Amino acid sequence: MNQLYPLLMQPAFDPRPWGTLDLSAIYPNHKFNEPIGEAWLTGDNCTVTNGPLAKRSLSDLSQEFGPELVGTAARDPQRFPLLLKFLFPEEKLSVQVHPDDEVAQSFGEPWGKTECWYVAHAKPGSQIALGLKRGVTRKQFEQAIHENRAEELLNWINVYQGEMIYVGGGTVHTLGPGTVIVETQQQSDTTYRLYDYGRPRPLHLERGLASIKERTAAGKVIRPAPVSMNAGKSRRSSMIAAPYFIVDLFELKDPQEFRTVESEGDSGKTSVQILVAVDGCGIVEVQGRDPVTLAKGDAVVIPAALKEFMVRPQWQLEFLKSRVPGGIVPEPATRM
């Protein structure tokens, strides 16, 4: 029997000038003295809180356990493949872009940063900017940056609770205030700031402009209707299937079994499973291991080698489950 077990992660709270002191929508028992923009859950340096591996980082554990932790579907068998975090914007984020794999590698980075956003909460009128307006060129956008009017050339759209947004590498984007976002992305922090409303932070125009794609597949994900489970008491919603990640939303009212082995296409590949609770509470159980509580704001990492696990809601539990696809998956169908 290997040493791995379900890993409860310690959130790493990251102060940002656009963040908030009030994280009560997700973390009602936490108080802060400076605005928090992000709560990192599965970054390389995020640490485990439970069991014999407590205080160890995901980076260390991925190097030690390799595919037993991350699975055989991961592109790098010794690096944790997905970064999940909560975002809490109270002001507009900087206008930014992340490179795709090809551009990132030309800069000496191991891979790019494609991501998706699940809208966990949204106040009325909440907006994001996603891509350039139709017909706007990279050169026109560069000129607008220098003229302090970059916002005018962005494609602003309203967002609502429960939506999933796909942000492919190369997409110019920003978040407006009023939302709580669960972000799933490639394990990368390569961000190029293009415009920051006059805030005294450096811009990264050379690499940022080189990373921009004038048209991408970014947008609101078009997805099938939720599927009833267990005689209709629980539901599964397929939120997104994309080249780097698959994310499902589960609303459980009774126990449900899960597997870390890929079933679609019979690839037989395994993937680490990341559970992030957005409401309620439950227990994660693996035979022969201690149970782990999964409550709102928590992330539990299920190592690929564990094969099977059960989630047992305490009354009810709503959580996102993210994993690496076992085969080639195209970009998702989207709309604006």
N, C-alpha and C positions, 0 to 999 in steps of 0.2 A: 504493500500500500504506500503510495507516495505521500509526501508531507503536506500537500496542498489541501485547501478547504475553502469554503466561501469566505471572501475577504471583505470586511466592512471597511470602507475608506474614510479617511479624515478629510473633510472639506478644507481647502486652502483658500481663505478669503483674501481677495486682491483689491486694495484700494485703487480707485480710478477717479479722475476729476468729474466724470459724468455719472458717477454712481450715486448711491443713496444710503442714508442711515437706517432706513426702514426696510428690513428684509423679512417682515413678519408674514408675508404671503407664503414663504417657504420655511423660514427659520424664526418662528415666533419667540423663541427663548434666547436669542442672541442679541446682544447690544453692542453697538460700535461707536467709536469716537471720531471716525473719519468715513467719508462716503465709500461704500464698497460697490465695485462694479461687477466683479466676477467671483464665483465660488467654484474653484477647480476641484474636480472629483477624481479624474483618472489621468492626470498629467504624469510625466516621467518621475517627477519628484514628489508626487502625492504618496502618502504613507498609509499603511494598514493600522487599524486600531484594535483588532481582536486576535486572540490566539498566539501561538508560538512565533508567528512572523510579524507581530506588532512592531511598529516603528520602522519597518523595512519599506523602502520605496518600490514603486512598480518598476522603475528602471533596473534596480538591483535584482528584483525577483525575476524579471524577464530574462536577464542575462544568466541567472542561475538555473532556471527551470525551462527556458526556451519554449518549445511547442507544447509541453505539458501545461503551461500557463496560457500562452497566447493562441495555441492551436496550429493546425497545419494549413489553414487558409490564409494566415497572416503572411504578408510579403516579406517581412524581416522576422525570422524565427526567434530573434533575441531582443526585440523591442516591442513594447506594448503598443498595439496598433491604433487605438482610438482614444481621443481625448474628449471627455464629456465635461460640461460645466454649465452652471446657471449664470445668466446675465441679468443685471438689474439696472437698466438705464433710466436715470431720472432726467438727464439732458441728452442731447444728440451725441452719439459717438463721432469720432473723427471719420471723415470719408476715407475709405481704405480699399486695398485690394490685396489678395493673396495670389501668388503664382500657382500655375498648374505644375505637374511633375516635370514636364519638359523644361519650362523656364526656370524652375527652382534648381534643377540639376545643372543648368548652364551657369548658375550663380554659385555652384559648389554645395548646395543643400541636398540632403538625401532624397527628399520628396516635397511635393507641394502641399497645398492646403485647400481641399474641397470640404465643404461643411453643409450642415442642414440645421434649421432652427424649428423647434417645436414651440408654439406659442402657448405657454402654460397659463398665463393671465394677460389680459389686454384691457386697458381702460378705453372707453369710447373715444374714437378719433385717433387711436394709435396708428402710427405710420412707420414704414421702413422705406429706404431708397434701395432699389435693386437694379443695377445696370444703368447704362446711359439711355437717354431718350432716343427713340428710333431716328436714325440718320445722323446722329452726332458721332464725329470721328475722334480718334485719340488726340489728334493735333488740336481740334477745336476745344476739347476738354482741357488740354494743357494750357491753352490760352486763357480759358475761363478761370483756372486756378490762379494764374498770375494776376488776373483782374478781380479776384476775390468774389467771384460769382459762380463758383463750381456747383453750388446747390441747384442752380437753375437748370442745369443740363442733366440732372439725375431723374430717374423714373421713380416717383414717389407713389406708393400704394398703401391703402388701408389694410390693417391686419386684425384678425379676430381670434379669440381663444379657440384652441383646438386645431388650428391650421399648422401645416408643415411647409416650410420654405426651403427650397434647394438653392444653394449658393455655390455654383461650380467655380473652380479656380479660374482667375482672370476676370471675375465679376466685380466691378466697382460697387460698393455698398456702404450703407450705414444704418444704424438703428435710431429711431426717434424715441422720445420718452414714453412711459406709460405701459410698458410690457414687462413680463418676466419670461425669459427664453431659456429653453434647454438646448444647448448646442452639442451636436455630435460631429466630429471632424477627424480628419487624418491627424496623427500625432505630430503636430508641427505648430510652432509659434511664429512662423514667418509671415509677418504683417508689414505692409508698406503703407505708411500714412501719406495721403495725397493732399488733404485739406483739413484744417482743424479750427476754423472759425476765429482765428486770431489767438488761440491759446498758445502759450509759450513752450511748445513742444516741437522737436525737429520733424521735418518732413523727409520723405524718402522718394524724391521725384524720379531720379534716374532709374532705379530698379522698379519703382511702382508703375511708371508710365510704360516701361518695357513689358510689364506683366499684364497690362490691360488687354482684354478682348472686347471688341466693339459689340459683338453679339455672343451670348452664351445661352445655355439651357436653363438658366436660373428662373425661378418663379414659384408660385404656389403649386404644390404637388397635387396632381389629379389622382385620386385614389379610390379604391372600391369601397363599398359600404361595409360597415363592421359585420363580423361573423359571430353568431351566438355560439357559446360553448356550454357544456354541461347542462343540457336541457334548457338553455336560454337564460340561465342565471348570470352568467359571465359573458364578456365580449372581448374579442380581439379585433383591433383595427390595424391594417397594414398601412403604416404611415409613409414609408419610403423604401424603395429598393434602388440602390445606386452603385456605381463601381467600387466604392470603398466601404460602404456600410449598408446594413439593413436594419431598420428601426420599426418595431411594432409597439402599439399601445395596448395594454391589457387593463380591463376593468373587472377585477375578480371579486366574486361574492362566495366562492367555494374553492377548495384546493385544486391546484392544477399542476400536472407533471410537465417537465420540459427536458430537452436533450441538447447537448452541445455538438452533436453530430449533424452535419448538413443532410437534409432530406431532399430538398429540391434538386432535381437532376441526378440524384443518386451519386453525387461526387464522393461521398464518404469522408470529406474533409471536416475537421473540427474547428470550432472557433470559441475563444473566450466569450462569455456572455456578460453584459453589463446591465444591471438593473438599477434604475433611478426612480425613486418613488416621488410622485407629484401630489399624491393625496392619500390619506388613510395610513394603515399600518398592517404589517403581516410578518410571517416567519418564513425564512428560507431554510429548507432542510435537505441534507444530503446524508445518505445512509452511512453510519459510522463516524460522522462528524458532529460537532456541536451545532445546534441551530443558531441562526443569526436573525436578529430583528431588523426589518426593513421598514422605516418610517419616513414620512414626508421630508424631503431634503437629503435622504441617505442614498448612497450608491453602494451596491454589493457586486463584487467581481466574482464570477463563477469560473474557475480555471477549466480549460478545455478538457483536461484529463479526467474530470469528475464524471463525465458522460451523462448522468441523469441527476435532476434535482426537482424538488417540489417547492411551490410557493403556496403558503396557507394563509389566506387573509384573516385578519382579526376584525370581523364584521365585513369590511370591504377595503380594497386596496387598488389604487390606480398607479401603474408604473410603466415606464418605457423600458424596452429590452433591445439593446443594440448588439450587433455582431458583425463579423467580417463575412462577406459572401464567399461561398465555396467555389464559385466559377466566375466567368465573365458576365457582368451585369451592365446593361446600357444605362445611360442617364435617364432619369425619370421623365415622364410626360408632365408638363407644367403649363400654367396659365398665369397671366398677370391680373 
